[in-house]
């Protein structure tokens, strides 16, 4: 707590007065961050727009948000590994995302012959995984693929195109 107080430029007593414990401080910071990321992003899946537009908008928005919080994916993965109960207590995407609505859209687009039959869980995980993984594995990707810091931003911006194209190529019916 002393290190946190020092970093924030306040005294430890003030930090304890407002948060009482590291757990309560963690919850406040995490909730604030998730509140900024979660609803704005996940609700894109609930919008009444064509699926392809939804995918493009989601990927673009999600990448832009992660660029603002680039250490968040690695932090969450670390928390999952060290304290899964704590992270699960604070992350409830079901509060933002109507899986049934997205599942219905996937089913309707399949029935129209636009896409293959897609499990909503795989659809969500594929988009999230393809979007988050580069940030979580940034140092490994940079080292092994020879991407320096300057090229990293260009690489991430290219992902905004690669991911939606990959997702849509996966699910679109080939004529």
Secondary structure, 3 states (H helix, E strand, C coil): CHHHHHHHCCCHHHHHHHHCCHHHHHHHHHHHHHHHHHHHHHHHHHCCCCHHHHHHHHHHHHHHHHHHCCCHHHHHHHHHHHCHHHHHHHCCHHHCCCHHHHHHHHHHHHHCCCECCCCHHHHHHHHHHHHHHHHHCHHHHHHHHCCCHHHHHHHHHHHHHHHHHHHHHHHECCC
